[in-house]
Amino acid sequence: MSVLQTLQARSNSSCELCTGTEQLKQYLIPPSLNENVDNSVLVCKTCLEQIENPELMDANHWRCLNDSMWSEHIAVQIMAWRMLQRLRKEGWPQDLLDMMYLDDDALALARATGEDQDESAKIIHRDSNGVVLETGDNVVLIKDLKVKGSSMVAKQGTAVRNIRLDHENAEYIEGKVDGQQIVIITKYVKKT
Ligand SMILES: [Zn+2]
């Protein structure tokens, strides 16, 4: 049986988080790469949209976690834990979290995306004006920058499209200048 078939069988073809049945999809829990039944869940359209867009979170929808957090399946427990962490300021999700138990491996995967960290502890990239930078943003350089390890100078005013963030350092982003991928310090760029 494929992973998807196993998920459909174990969930009776319903969303493993809310029991909805609309547009069910297999969801691989990030940052997992190799899908298996312990890191994949079957979720409906409503759940998936909110999992992927924290700004769309509708706390009431997630009252369903009251039940699904007790699932026997590790992957479901992990996603329940993440969504409860995301909503913990509402109060009731924190009460549920206090009752939850994940084993060490499951907890390590659950924590991998930082849902349990406060915003201030997350690595946030900001440009020279303090504007938050996201992957895929376009920026311009606000001064001439020497490119390390080459004789190239990236000129002030150069547009850098589709930047990547350094997830370990809030001061670094990457982008292409003259066809070359370079590391750029965030305080020398402005988001466009
Ligand atoms: Zn759902």
Backbone and ligand atoms as CSV (ligand in chain L), in Angstrom:
chain,resi,resn,atom,element,x,y,z
A,1,MET,N,N,0.842,-1.211,0.000
A,1,MET,CA,C,0.000,0.000,0.000
A,1,MET,C,C,0.869,1.250,0.000
A,2,SER,N,N,0.469,2.249,-0.750
A,2,SER,CA,C,1.194,3.517,-0.738
A,2,SER,C,C,0.928,4.237,0.582
A,3,VAL,N,N,1.728,5.258,0.850
A,3,VAL,CA,C,1.515,6.047,2.066
A,3,VAL,C,C,0.100,6.642,2.038
A,4,LEU,N,N,-0.273,7.179,0.872
A,4,LEU,CA,C,-1.603,7.789,0.769
A,4,LEU,C,C,-2.709,6.780,1.076
A,5,GLN,N,N,-2.566,5.588,0.517
A,5,GLN,CA,C,-3.589,4.558,0.772
A,5,GLN,C,C,-3.659,4.181,2.246
A,6,THR,N,N,-2.489,4.113,2.875
A,6,THR,CA,C,-2.466,3.795,4.302
A,6,THR,C,C,-3.159,4.894,5.108
A,7,LEU,N,N,-2.886,6.145,4.734
A,7,LEU,CA,C,-3.510,7.265,5.444
A,7,LEU,C,C,-5.027,7.231,5.258
A,8,GLN,N,N,-5.453,6.939,4.036
A,8,GLN,CA,C,-6.899,6.881,3.775
A,8,GLN,C,C,-7.553,5.778,4.588
A,9,ALA,N,N,-6.829,4.667,4.693
A,9,ALA,CA,C,-7.386,3.541,5.433
A,9,ALA,C,C,-7.470,3.848,6.926
A,10,ARG,N,N,-6.407,4.417,7.468
A,10,ARG,CA,C,-6.401,4.624,8.921
A,10,ARG,C,C,-7.348,5.740,9.338
A,11,SER,N,N,-7.649,6.664,8.398
A,11,SER,CA,C,-8.500,7.802,8.752
A,11,SER,C,C,-9.939,7.601,8.294
A,12,ASN,N,N,-10.187,6.466,7.628
A,12,ASN,CA,C,-11.507,6.241,7.067
A,12,ASN,C,C,-11.850,7.343,6.058
A,13,SER,N,N,-10.824,7.778,5.306
A,13,SER,CA,C,-10.964,8.837,4.311
A,13,SER,C,C,-11.608,10.098,4.869
A,14,SER,N,N,-11.067,10.571,5.977
A,14,SER,CA,C,-11.500,11.875,6.503
A,14,SER,C,C,-10.267,12.589,7.034
A,15,CYS,N,N,-10.404,13.904,7.212
A,15,CYS,CA,C,-9.288,14.708,7.702
A,15,CYS,C,C,-8.881,14.197,9.092
A,16,GLU,N,N,-7.613,13.939,9.258
A,16,GLU,CA,C,-7.165,13.372,10.532
A,16,GLU,C,C,-7.134,14.411,11.659
A,17,LEU,N,N,-7.297,15.676,11.296
A,17,LEU,CA,C,-7.321,16.705,12.335
A,17,LEU,C,C,-8.749,17.123,12.687
A,18,CYS,N,N,-9.610,17.288,11.664
A,18,CYS,CA,C,-10.955,17.820,11.953
A,18,CYS,C,C,-12.094,16.910,11.491
A,19,THR,N,N,-11.761,15.769,10.878
A,19,THR,CA,C,-12.720,14.805,10.320
A,19,THR,C,C,-13.491,15.329,9.099
A,20,GLY,N,N,-13.095,16.500,8.594
A,20,GLY,CA,C,-13.718,17.001,7.365
A,20,GLY,C,C,-13.379,16.087,6.195
A,21,THR,N,N,-14.122,16.228,5.102
A,21,THR,CA,C,-13.879,15.341,3.959
A,21,THR,C,C,-13.616,16.106,2.667
A,22,GLU,N,N,-13.514,17.420,2.757
A,22,GLU,CA,C,-13.374,18.219,1.546
A,22,GLU,C,C,-11.925,18.251,1.064
A,23,GLN,N,N,-11.725,17.842,-0.184
A,23,GLN,CA,C,-10.418,17.895,-0.842
A,23,GLN,C,C,-9.277,17.401,0.053
A,24,LEU,N,N,-9.340,16.150,0.406
A,24,LEU,CA,C,-8.318,15.576,1.280
A,24,LEU,C,C,-6.978,15.452,0.562
A,25,LYS,N,N,-5.941,15.810,1.268
A,25,LYS,CA,C,-4.603,15.724,0.685
A,25,LYS,C,C,-3.639,15.111,1.684
A,26,GLN,N,N,-2.653,14.440,1.137
A,26,GLN,CA,C,-1.571,13.935,1.976
A,26,GLN,C,C,-0.649,15.103,2.298
A,27,TYR,N,N,-0.337,15.300,3.559
A,27,TYR,CA,C,0.521,16.407,3.976
A,27,TYR,C,C,1.757,15.844,4.644
A,28,LEU,N,N,2.912,16.169,4.059
A,28,LEU,CA,C,4.184,15.707,4.617
A,28,LEU,C,C,4.644,16.751,5.637
A,29,ILE,N,N,4.828,16.333,6.864
A,29,ILE,CA,C,5.152,17.282,7.930
A,29,ILE,C,C,6.559,17.853,7.722
A,30,PRO,N,N,6.662,19.165,7.460
A,30,PRO,CA,C,7.995,19.731,7.250
A,30,PRO,C,C,8.803,19.681,8.537
A,31,PRO,N,N,10.124,19.564,8.497
A,31,PRO,CA,C,10.966,19.534,7.293
A,31,PRO,C,C,11.261,18.113,6.811
A,32,SER,N,N,10.383,17.152,7.055
A,32,SER,CA,C,10.618,15.776,6.606
A,32,SER,C,C,10.775,15.720,5.090
A,33,LEU,N,N,11.593,14.802,4.630
A,33,LEU,CA,C,11.791,14.664,3.188
A,33,LEU,C,C,11.224,13.359,2.666
A,34,ASN,N,N,11.479,12.280,3.390
A,34,ASN,CA,C,11.013,10.983,2.914
A,34,ASN,C,C,9.667,10.657,3.542
A,35,GLU,N,N,8.661,10.621,2.690
A,35,GLU,CA,C,7.335,10.408,3.261
A,35,GLU,C,C,7.152,8.985,3.758
A,36,ASN,N,N,6.578,8.892,4.955
A,36,ASN,CA,C,6.145,7.610,5.480
A,36,ASN,C,C,4.932,7.892,6.372
A,37,VAL,N,N,4.343,6.851,6.915
A,37,VAL,CA,C,3.078,7.059,7.619
A,37,VAL,C,C,3.267,7.771,8.966
A,38,ASP,N,N,4.517,7.830,9.453
A,38,ASP,CA,C,4.743,8.514,10.726
A,38,ASP,C,C,5.028,10.000,10.578
A,39,ASN,N,N,5.239,10.469,9.348
A,39,ASN,CA,C,5.431,11.909,9.184
A,39,ASN,C,C,4.476,12.497,8.141
A,40,SER,N,N,3.389,11.785,7.884
A,40,SER,CA,C,2.384,12.275,6.933
A,40,SER,C,C,0.999,12.166,7.553
A,41,VAL,N,N,0.167,13.143,7.245
A,41,VAL,CA,C,-1.224,13.088,7.699
A,41,VAL,C,C,-2.133,13.388,6.516
A,42,LEU,N,N,-3.373,12.951,6.637
A,42,LEU,CA,C,-4.376,13.266,5.627
A,42,LEU,C,C,-5.159,14.469,6.157
A,43,VAL,N,N,-5.146,15.576,5.404
A,43,VAL,CA,C,-5.830,16.785,5.888
A,43,VAL,C,C,-6.780,17.327,4.824
A,44,CYS,N,N,-7.799,18.043,5.299
A,44,CYS,CA,C,-8.772,18.643,4.389
A,44,CYS,C,C,-8.265,20.009,3.945
A,45,LYS,N,N,-9.000,20.598,3.008
A,45,LYS,CA,C,-8.630,21.891,2.438
A,45,LYS,C,C,-8.553,22.974,3.513
A,46,THR,N,N,-9.539,23.006,4.407
A,46,THR,CA,C,-9.590,24.047,5.445
A,46,THR,C,C,-8.377,23.961,6.363
A,47,CYS,N,N,-8.074,22.755,6.816
A,47,CYS,CA,C,-6.918,22.582,7.704
A,47,CYS,C,C,-5.630,22.957,6.979
A,48,LEU,N,N,-5.487,22.472,5.741
A,48,LEU,CA,C,-4.246,22.706,5.006
A,48,LEU,C,C,-4.001,24.198,4.796
A,49,GLU,N,N,-5.047,24.921,4.423
A,49,GLU,CA,C,-4.891,26.365,4.201
A,49,GLU,C,C,-4.351,27.065,5.441
A,50,GLN,N,N,-4.884,26.671,6.582
A,50,GLN,CA,C,-4.478,27.350,7.822
A,50,GLN,C,C,-3.114,26.872,8.302
A,51,ILE,N,N,-2.801,25.604,8.057
A,51,ILE,CA,C,-1.467,25.111,8.416
A,51,ILE,C,C,-0.417,25.907,7.645
A,52,GLU,N,N,-0.711,26.136,6.354
A,52,GLU,CA,C,0.287,26.784,5.503
A,52,GLU,C,C,0.274,28.306,5.612
A,53,ASN,N,N,-0.811,28.897,6.099
A,53,ASN,CA,C,-0.895,30.354,6.230
A,53,ASN,C,C,-1.302,30.733,7.643
A,54,PRO,N,N,-0.331,30.910,8.530
A,54,PRO,CA,C,-0.654,31.212,9.930
A,54,PRO,C,C,-1.587,32.419,10.079
A,55,GLU,N,N,-1.554,33.328,9.108
A,55,GLU,CA,C,-2.412,34.517,9.242
A,55,GLU,C,C,-3.889,34.200,8.993
A,56,LEU,N,N,-4.166,33.018,8.430
A,56,LEU,CA,C,-5.567,32.632,8.185
A,56,LEU,C,C,-6.158,31.841,9.349
A,57,MET,N,N,-5.395,31.672,10.423
A,57,MET,CA,C,-5.838,30.817,11.523
A,57,MET,C,C,-7.188,31.248,12.090
A,58,ASP,N,N,-8.111,30.283,12.143
A,58,ASP,CA,C,-9.413,30.498,12.768
A,58,ASP,C,C,-9.434,29.590,13.998
A,59,ALA,N,N,-9.240,30.200,15.159
A,59,ALA,CA,C,-9.062,29.407,16.385
A,59,ALA,C,C,-10.202,28.420,16.587
A,60,ASN,N,N,-11.428,28.838,16.271
A,60,ASN,CA,C,-12.572,27.965,16.528
A,60,ASN,C,C,-12.531,26.673,15.717
A,61,HIS,N,N,-11.992,26.790,14.490
A,61,HIS,CA,C,-11.882,25.576,13.670
A,61,HIS,C,C,-11.069,24.508,14.395
A,62,TRP,N,N,-10.086,24.964,15.162
A,62,TRP,CA,C,-9.132,24.018,15.745
A,62,TRP,C,C,-9.591,23.431,17.075
A,63,ARG,N,N,-10.838,23.732,17.456
A,63,ARG,CA,C,-11.405,23.039,18.628
A,63,ARG,C,C,-11.410,21.534,18.374
A,64,CYS,N,N,-11.373,21.174,17.073
A,64,CYS,CA,C,-11.324,19.758,16.690
A,64,CYS,C,C,-10.132,19.035,17.303
A,65,LEU,N,N,-9.104,19.788,17.654
A,65,LEU,CA,C,-7.895,19.152,18.197
A,65,LEU,C,C,-8.147,18.523,19.557
A,66,ASN,N,N,-9.184,19.008,20.218
A,66,ASN,CA,C,-9.642,18.412,21.464
A,66,ASN,C,C,-9.748,16.892,21.355
A,67,ASP,N,N,-10.196,16.436,20.169
A,67,ASP,CA,C,-10.306,14.990,19.925
A,67,ASP,C,C,-9.063,14.440,19.242
A,68,SER,N,N,-8.633,15.129,18.154
A,68,SER,CA,C,-7.589,14.512,17.330
A,68,SER,C,C,-6.234,14.457,18.035
A,69,MET,N,N,-6.009,15.304,19.051
A,69,MET,CA,C,-4.727,15.242,19.763
A,69,MET,C,C,-4.518,13.894,20.450
A,70,TRP,N,N,-5.619,13.154,20.650
A,70,TRP,CA,C,-5.512,11.843,21.299
A,70,TRP,C,C,-5.348,10.712,20.296
A,71,SER,N,N,-5.161,11.076,19.016
A,71,SER,CA,C,-4.959,10.045,17.992
A,71,SER,C,C,-3.811,9.123,18.387
A,72,GLU,N,N,-3.921,7.859,17.979
A,72,GLU,CA,C,-2.837,6.918,18.251
A,72,GLU,C,C,-1.691,7.119,17.267
A,73,HIS,N,N,-1.912,7.918,16.203
A,73,HIS,CA,C,-0.894,8.070,15.166
A,73,HIS,C,C,0.026,9.256,15.473
A,74,ILE,N,N,1.325,8.963,15.482
A,74,ILE,CA,C,2.328,9.970,15.859
A,74,ILE,C,C,2.193,11.241,15.009
A,75,ALA,N,N,2.022,11.060,13.696
A,75,ALA,CA,C,1.993,12.222,12.802
A,75,ALA,C,C,0.839,13.151,13.152
A,76,VAL,N,N,-0.284,12.564,13.530
A,76,VAL,CA,C,-1.448,13.381,13.899
A,76,VAL,C,C,-1.161,14.121,15.205
A,77,GLN,N,N,-0.523,13.425,16.133
A,77,GLN,CA,C,-0.156,14.075,17.401
A,77,GLN,C,C,0.772,15.266,17.148
A,78,ILE,N,N,1.715,15.074,16.239
A,78,ILE,CA,C,2.679,16.149,15.962
A,78,ILE,C,C,1.968,17.379,15.386
A,79,MET,N,N,1.063,17.167,14.419
A,79,MET,CA,C,0.366,18.316,13.827
A,79,MET,C,C,-0.578,18.967,14.833
A,80,ALA,N,N,-1.196,18.163,15.686
A,80,ALA,CA,C,-2.059,18.732,16.730
A,80,ALA,C,C,-1.220,19.609,17.661
A,81,TRP,N,N,-0.068,19.114,18.018
A,81,TRP,CA,C,0.834,19.859,18.907
A,81,TRP,C,C,1.231,21.195,18.269
A,82,ARG,N,N,1.595,21.147,16.976
A,82,ARG,CA,C,2.016,22.392,16.309
A,82,ARG,C,C,0.895,23.423,16.274
A,83,MET,N,N,-0.299,22.975,15.920
A,83,MET,CA,C,-1.406,23.935,15.809
A,83,MET,C,C,-1.794,24.471,17.188
A,84,LEU,N,N,-1.736,23.617,18.196
A,84,LEU,CA,C,-2.037,24.089,19.557
A,84,LEU,C,C,-0.985,25.104,20.007
A,85,GLN,N,N,0.266,24.858,19.667
A,85,GLN,CA,C,1.311,25.825,20.030
A,85,GLN,C,C,1.051,27.167,19.351
A,86,ARG,N,N,0.649,27.087,18.080
A,86,ARG,CA,C,0.438,28.318,17.332
A,86,ARG,C,C,-0.671,29.157,17.979
A,87,LEU,N,N,-1.631,28.454,18.590
A,87,LEU,CA,C,-2.814,29.136,19.152
A,87,LEU,C,C,-2.749,29.293,20.664
A,88,ARG,N,N,-1.603,28.953,21.263
A,88,ARG,CA,C,-1.593,28.802,22.726
A,88,ARG,C,C,-2.012,30.047,23.494
A,89,LYS,N,N,-1.854,31.223,22.863
A,89,LYS,CA,C,-2.234,32.445,23.571
A,89,LYS,C,C,-3.743,32.549,23.801
A,90,GLU,N,N,-4.512,31.713,23.082
A,90,GLU,CA,C,-5.962,31.711,23.279
A,90,GLU,C,C,-6.352,31.113,24.639
A,91,GLY,N,N,-5.425,30.413,25.253
A,91,GLY,CA,C,-5.729,29.842,26.567
A,91,GLY,C,C,-6.061,28.366,26.514
A,92,TRP,N,N,-7.220,28.022,25.923
A,92,TRP,CA,C,-7.610,26.599,25.881
A,92,TRP,C,C,-6.600,25.700,25.176
A,93,PRO,N,N,-5.905,26.200,24.108
A,93,PRO,CA,C,-4.915,25.298,23.497
A,93,PRO,C,C,-3.777,24.974,24.483
A,94,GLN,N,N,-3.406,25.946,25.301
A,94,GLN,CA,C,-2.355,25.690,26.286
A,94,GLN,C,C,-2.806,24.621,27.284
A,95,ASP,N,N,-4.082,24.675,27.660
A,95,ASP,CA,C,-4.602,23.649,28.588
A,95,ASP,C,C,-4.491,22.262,27.967
A,96,LEU,N,N,-4.795,22.177,26.655
A,96,LEU,CA,C,-4.700,20.878,25.979
A,96,LEU,C,C,-3.240,20.433,25.888
A,97,LEU,N,N,-2.357,21.395,25.579
A,97,LEU,CA,C,-0.931,21.054,25.486
A,97,LEU,C,C,-0.426,20.497,26.809
A,98,ASP,N,N,-0.908,21.065,27.888
A,98,ASP,CA,C,-0.460,20.603,29.206
A,98,ASP,C,C,-0.834,19.145,29.455
A,99,MET,N,N,-1.856,18.679,28.738
A,99,MET,CA,C,-2.299,17.290,28.929
A,99,MET,C,C,-1.634,16.332,27.951
A,100,MET,N,N,-0.932,16.907,26.964
A,100,MET,CA,C,-0.404,16.088,25.873
A,100,MET,C,C,0.952,15.506,26.203
A,101,TYR,N,N,1.203,14.314,25.697
A,101,TYR,CA,C,2.539,13.742,25.860
A,101,TYR,C,C,3.050,13.235,24.519
A,102,LEU,N,N,4.226,13.737,24.096
A,102,LEU,CA,C,4.873,13.223,22.881
A,102,LEU,C,C,6.193,12.595,23.293
A,103,ASP,N,N,6.547,11.484,22.650
A,103,ASP,CA,C,7.856,10.917,22.994
A,103,ASP,C,C,8.959,11.797,22.380
A,104,ASP,N,N,10.210,11.546,22.756
A,104,ASP,CA,C,11.304,12.449,22.392
A,104,ASP,C,C,11.451,12.670,20.887
A,105,ASP,N,N,11.361,11.587,20.104
A,105,ASP,CA,C,11.527,11.719,18.658
A,105,ASP,C,C,10.405,12.554,18.050
A,106,ALA,N,N,9.202,12.283,18.500
A,106,ALA,CA,C,8.048,13.014,17.977
A,106,ALA,C,C,8.147,14.483,18.366
A,107,LEU,N,N,8.572,14.738,19.589
A,107,LEU,CA,C,8.681,16.121,20.049
A,107,LEU,C,C,9.746,16.877,19.249
A,108,ALA,N,N,10.841,16.189,18.937
A,108,ALA,CA,C,11.907,16.833,18.160
A,108,ALA,C,C,11.382,17.254,16.788
A,109,LEU,N,N,10.613,16.379,16.143
A,109,LEU,CA,C,10.052,16.744,14.838
A,109,LEU,C,C,8.988,17.837,15.016
A,110,ALA,N,N,8.173,17.708,16.039
A,110,ALA,CA,C,7.123,18.695,16.275
A,110,ALA,C,C,7.712,20.093,16.431
A,111,ARG,N,N,8.859,20.186,17.101
A,111,ARG,CA,C,9.447,21.490,17.391
A,111,ARG,C,C,10.250,22.072,16.240
A,112,ALA,N,N,10.466,21.281,15.185
A,112,ALA,CA,C,11.398,21.675,14.124
A,112,ALA,C,C,11.032,22.968,13.413
A,113,THR,N,N,9.766,23.348,13.419
A,113,THR,CA,C,9.396,24.580,12.722
A,113,THR,C,C,9.219,25.757,13.673
A,114,GLY,N,N,9.519,25.537,14.954
A,114,GLY,CA,C,9.541,26.670,15.887
A,114,GLY,C,C,8.191,27.213,16.300
A,115,GLU,N,N,7.117,26.400,16.148
A,115,GLU,CA,C,5.788,26.893,16.533
A,115,GLU,C,C,5.713,27.221,18.028
A,116,ASP,N,N,6.594,26.598,18.799
A,116,ASP,CA,C,6.539,26.812,20.253
A,116,ASP,C,C,7.398,27.996,20.692
A,117,GLN,N,N,8.064,28.650,19.731
A,117,GLN,CA,C,8.907,29.778,20.115
A,117,GLN,C,C,8.150,31.088,19.995
A,118,ASP,N,N,8.508,32.022,20.840
A,118,ASP,CA,C,7.911,33.345,20.732
A,118,ASP,C,C,8.461,34.023,19.492
A,119,GLU,N,N,7.678,34.918,18.938
A,119,GLU,CA,C,8.111,35.640,17.745
A,119,GLU,C,C,9.499,36.248,17.935
A,120,SER,N,N,9.751,36.749,19.137
A,120,SER,CA,C,11.017,37.457,19.375
A,120,SER,C,C,12.211,36.509,19.298
A,121,ALA,N,N,11.964,35.201,19.524
A,121,ALA,CA,C,13.067,34.249,19.502
A,121,ALA,C,C,13.322,33.711,18.100
A,122,LYS,N,N,12.369,33.929,17.199
A,122,LYS,CA,C,12.551,33.443,15.830
A,122,LYS,C,C,13.513,34.351,15.092
A,123,ILE,N,N,14.184,33.778,14.122
A,123,ILE,CA,C,15.100,34.580,13.318
A,123,ILE,C,C,14.285,35.356,12.286
A,124,ILE,N,N,14.332,36.670,12.421
A,124,ILE,CA,C,13.578,37.516,11.504
A,124,ILE,C,C,14.555,38.437,10.770
A,125,HIS,N,N,14.460,38.414,9.454
A,125,HIS,CA,C,15.340,39.238,8.630
A,125,HIS,C,C,14.665,40.579,8.366
A,126,ARG,N,N,15.401,41.652,8.559
A,126,ARG,CA,C,14.851,42.985,8.307
A,126,ARG,C,C,15.805,43.781,7.422
A,127,ASP,N,N,15.228,44.620,6.547
A,127,ASP,CA,C,16.080,45.439,5.687
A,127,ASP,C,C,16.549,46.681,6.451
A,128,SER,N,N,17.201,47.593,5.742
A,128,SER,CA,C,17.790,48.771,6.391
A,128,SER,C,C,16.740,49.648,7.062
A,129,ASN,N,N,15.486,49.517,6.633
A,129,ASN,CA,C,14.412,50.304,7.256
A,129,ASN,C,C,13.643,49.521,8.311
A,130,GLY,N,N,14.101,48.305,8.576
A,130,GLY,CA,C,13.404,47.502,9.576
A,130,GLY,C,C,12.223,46.729,9.014
A,131,VAL,N,N,12.056,46.751,7.685
A,131,VAL,CA,C,10.950,46.017,7.061
A,131,VAL,C,C,11.314,44.535,6.993
A,132,VAL,N,N,10.361,43.673,7.357
A,132,VAL,CA,C,10.614,42.231,7.387
A,132,VAL,C,C,10.817,41.694,5.970
A,133,LEU,N,N,11.853,40.903,5.797
A,133,LEU,CA,C,12.160,40.289,4.494
A,133,LEU,C,C,11.734,38.832,4.502
A,134,GLU,N,N,11.152,38.411,3.376
A,134,GLU,CA,C,10.738,37.018,3.231
A,134,GLU,C,C,11.420,36.428,2.002
A,135,THR,N,N,11.503,35.107,2.005
A,135,THR,CA,C,12.016,34.399,0.824
A,135,THR,C,C,11.218,34.828,-0.398
A,136,GLY,N,N,11.923,35.125,-1.500
A,136,GLY,CA,C,11.239,35.501,-2.733
A,136,GLY,C,C,11.073,36.994,-2.912
A,137,ASP,N,N,11.377,37.766,-1.859
A,137,ASP,CA,C,11.281,39.222,-1.980
A,137,ASP,C,C,12.324,39.760,-2.949
A,138,ASN,N,N,12.075,40.998,-3.429
A,138,ASN,CA,C,13.055,41.702,-4.243
A,138,ASN,C,C,13.601,42.870,-3.428
A,139,VAL,N,N,14.895,43.096,-3.540
A,139,VAL,CA,C,15.517,44.197,-2.796
A,139,VAL,C,C,16.440,44.972,-3.720
A,140,VAL,N,N,16.849,46.174,-3.287
A,140,VAL,CA,C,17.930,46.882,-3.986
A,140,VAL,C,C,19.046,47.139,-2.982
A,141,LEU,N,N,20.248,47.215,-3.493
A,141,LEU,CA,C,21.404,47.498,-2.638
A,141,LEU,C,C,21.435,49.005,-2.375
A,142,ILE,N,N,21.715,49.400,-1.139
A,142,ILE,CA,C,21.744,50.824,-0.828
A,142,ILE,C,C,23.177,51.356,-0.736
A,143,LYS,N,N,24.153,50.505,-0.986
A,143,LYS,CA,C,25.527,50.996,-1.142
A,143,LYS,C,C,26.322,50.004,-1.985
A,144,ASP,N,N,27.469,50.434,-2.486
A,144,ASP,CA,C,28.338,49.526,-3.241
A,144,ASP,C,C,28.867,48.457,-2.299
A,145,LEU,N,N,28.813,47.207,-2.734
A,145,LEU,CA,C,29.294,46.132,-1.872
A,145,LEU,C,C,30.359,45.323,-2.589
A,146,LYS,N,N,31.470,45.135,-1.913
A,146,LYS,CA,C,32.501,44.241,-2.462
A,146,LYS,C,C,32.037,42.814,-2.231
A,147,VAL,N,N,32.173,42.002,-3.266
A,147,VAL,CA,C,31.755,40.610,-3.122
A,147,VAL,C,C,32.944,39.798,-2.655
A,148,LYS,N,N,32.752,39.152,-1.527
A,148,LYS,CA,C,33.821,38.357,-0.920
A,148,LYS,C,C,34.355,37.324,-1.889
A,149,GLY,N,N,35.658,37.184,-1.932
A,149,GLY,CA,C,36.267,36.131,-2.743
A,149,GLY,C,C,36.251,36.411,-4.232
A,150,SER,N,N,35.968,37.662,-4.622
A,150,SER,CA,C,36.049,37.992,-6.042
A,150,SER,C,C,36.377,39.474,-6.160
A,151,SER,N,N,36.639,39.921,-7.372
A,151,SER,CA,C,36.963,41.333,-7.563
A,151,SER,C,C,35.695,42.123,-7.867
A,152,MET,N,N,34.580,41.430,-7.864
A,152,MET,CA,C,33.323,42.058,-8.243
A,152,MET,C,C,32.824,43.052,-7.189
A,153,VAL,N,N,32.280,44.151,-7.665
A,153,VAL,CA,C,31.604,45.080,-6.774
A,153,VAL,C,C,30.150,45.161,-7.217
A,154,ALA,N,N,29.257,44.895,-6.281
A,154,ALA,CA,C,27.830,45.031,-6.589
A,154,ALA,C,C,27.459,46.482,-6.316
A,155,LYS,N,N,26.997,47.161,-7.352
A,155,LYS,CA,C,26.764,48.602,-7.263
A,155,LYS,C,C,25.506,48.959,-6.480
A,156,GLN,N,N,25.591,50.089,-5.824
A,156,GLN,CA,C,24.418,50.661,-5.173
A,156,GLN,C,C,23.297,50.787,-6.199
A,157,GLY,N,N,22.083,50.426,-5.812
A,157,GLY,CA,C,20.948,50.530,-6.727
A,157,GLY,C,C,20.684,49.246,-7.506
A,158,THR,N,N,21.608,48.292,-7.401
A,158,THR,CA,C,21.398,47.006,-8.088
A,158,THR,C,C,20.177,46.303,-7.508
A,159,ALA,N,N,19.301,45.834,-8.381
A,159,ALA,CA,C,18.123,45.080,-7.927
A,159,ALA,C,C,18.501,43.616,-7.756
A,160,VAL,N,N,18.091,43.050,-6.652
A,160,VAL,CA,C,18.311,41.616,-6.426
A,160,VAL,C,C,16.941,40.984,-6.267
A,161,ARG,N,N,16.617,40.070,-7.182
A,161,ARG,CA,C,15.290,39.457,-7.175
A,161,ARG,C,C,15.297,38.109,-6.481
A,162,ASN,N,N,14.138,37.793,-5.908
A,162,ASN,CA,C,13.937,36.424,-5.414
A,162,ASN,C,C,15.007,36.011,-4.394
A,163,ILE,N,N,15.116,36.782,-3.330
A,163,ILE,CA,C,16.154,36.492,-2.333
A,163,ILE,C,C,15.846,35.214,-1.542
A,164,ARG,N,N,16.880,34.653,-0.961
A,164,ARG,CA,C,16.763,33.528,-0.030
A,164,ARG,C,C,17.244,34.020,1.328
A,165,LEU,N,N,16.689,33.470,2.393
A,165,LEU,CA,C,17.092,33.871,3.742
A,165,LEU,C,C,18.078,32.862,4.306
A,166,ASP,N,N,19.024,33.354,5.109
A,166,ASP,CA,C,19.903,32.458,5.862
A,166,ASP,C,C,19.178,32.146,7.156
A,167,HIS,N,N,18.756,30.881,7.309
A,167,HIS,CA,C,17.900,30.557,8.449
A,167,HIS,C,C,18.641,30.482,9.772
A,168,GLU,N,N,19.963,30.617,9.714
A,168,GLU,CA,C,20.701,30.613,10.967
A,168,GLU,C,C,21.168,31.995,11.360
A,169,ASN,N,N,21.086,32.947,10.455
A,169,ASN,CA,C,21.602,34.270,10.763
A,169,ASN,C,C,20.696,35.345,10.179
A,170,ALA,N,N,20.122,36.153,11.046
A,170,ALA,CA,C,19.156,37.164,10.615
A,170,ALA,C,C,19.811,38.284,9.820
A,171,GLU,N,N,21.139,38.329,9.801
A,171,GLU,CA,C,21.809,39.419,9.088
A,171,GLU,C,C,22.149,39.080,7.653
A,172,TYR,N,N,21.959,37.821,7.271
A,172,TYR,CA,C,22.357,37.420,5.925
A,172,TYR,C,C,21.193,36.968,5.059
A,173,ILE,N,N,21.228,37.444,3.821
A,173,ILE,CA,C,20.342,36.900,2.800
A,173,ILE,C,C,21.216,36.527,1.600
A,174,GLU,N,N,20.629,35.796,0.669
A,174,GLU,CA,C,21.369,35.465,-0.547
A,174,GLU,C,C,20.565,35.866,-1.758
A,175,GLY,N,N,21.290,36.226,-2.796
A,175,GLY,CA,C,20.603,36.562,-4.030
A,175,GLY,C,C,21.593,36.609,-5.179
A,176,LYS,N,N,21.049,36.709,-6.385
A,176,LYS,CA,C,21.912,36.709,-7.569
A,176,LYS,C,C,22.199,38.128,-8.035
A,177,VAL,N,N,23.489,38.416,-8.224
A,177,VAL,CA,C,23.904,39.677,-8.833
A,177,VAL,C,C,24.813,39.317,-9.993
A,178,ASP,N,N,24.502,39.830,-11.175
A,178,ASP,CA,C,25.256,39.483,-12.384
A,178,ASP,C,C,25.380,37.976,-12.555
A,179,GLY,N,N,24.323,37.273,-12.284
A,179,GLY,CA,C,24.317,35.835,-12.492
A,179,GLY,C,C,25.060,35.039,-11.443
A,180,GLN,N,N,25.556,35.744,-10.418
A,180,GLN,CA,C,26.343,35.046,-9.395
A,180,GLN,C,C,25.600,35.098,-8.067
A,181,GLN,N,N,25.481,33.939,-7.420
A,181,GLN,CA,C,24.801,33.879,-6.123
A,181,GLN,C,C,25.724,34.447,-5.050
A,182,ILE,N,N,25.289,35.497,-4.362
A,182,ILE,CA,C,26.152,36.074,-3.330
A,182,ILE,C,C,25.390,36.231,-2.013
A,183,VAL,N,N,26.175,36.352,-0.947
A,183,VAL,CA,C,25.609,36.603,0.372
A,183,VAL,C,C,25.598,38.119,0.582
A,184,ILE,N,N,24.477,38.630,1.060
A,184,ILE,CA,C,24.338,40.080,1.240
A,184,ILE,C,C,23.895,40.337,2.680
A,185,ILE,N,N,24.431,41.392,3.256
A,185,ILE,CA,C,24.070,41.751,4.626
A,185,ILE,C,C,22.785,42.599,4.588
A,186,THR,N,N,21.846,42.215,5.432
A,186,THR,CA,C,20.498,42.816,5.335
A,186,THR,C,C,20.491,44.330,5.531
A,187,LYS,N,N,21.423,44.849,6.315
A,187,LYS,CA,C,21.377,46.301,6.576
A,187,LYS,C,C,21.784,47.122,5.346
A,188,TYR,N,N,22.277,46.462,4.296
A,188,TYR,CA,C,22.638,47.178,3.076
A,188,TYR,C,C,21.613,47.014,1.963
A,189,VAL,N,N,20.424,46.552,2.314
A,189,VAL,CA,C,19.399,46.403,1.275
A,189,VAL,C,C,18.113,47.111,1.688
A,190,LYS,N,N,17.308,47.375,0.666
A,190,LYS,CA,C,15.984,47.945,0.903
A,190,LYS,C,C,14.993,47.110,0.103
A,191,LYS,N,N,13.916,46.712,0.769
A,191,LYS,CA,C,12.887,45.927,0.080
A,191,LYS,C,C,12.166,46.797,-0.943
A,192,THR,N,N,11.858,46.209,-2.120
A,192,THR,CA,C,11.140,46.982,-3.149
A,192,THR,C,C,9.778,46.382,-3.393
L,1,ZN,ZN,ZN,-9.446,19.271,8.455
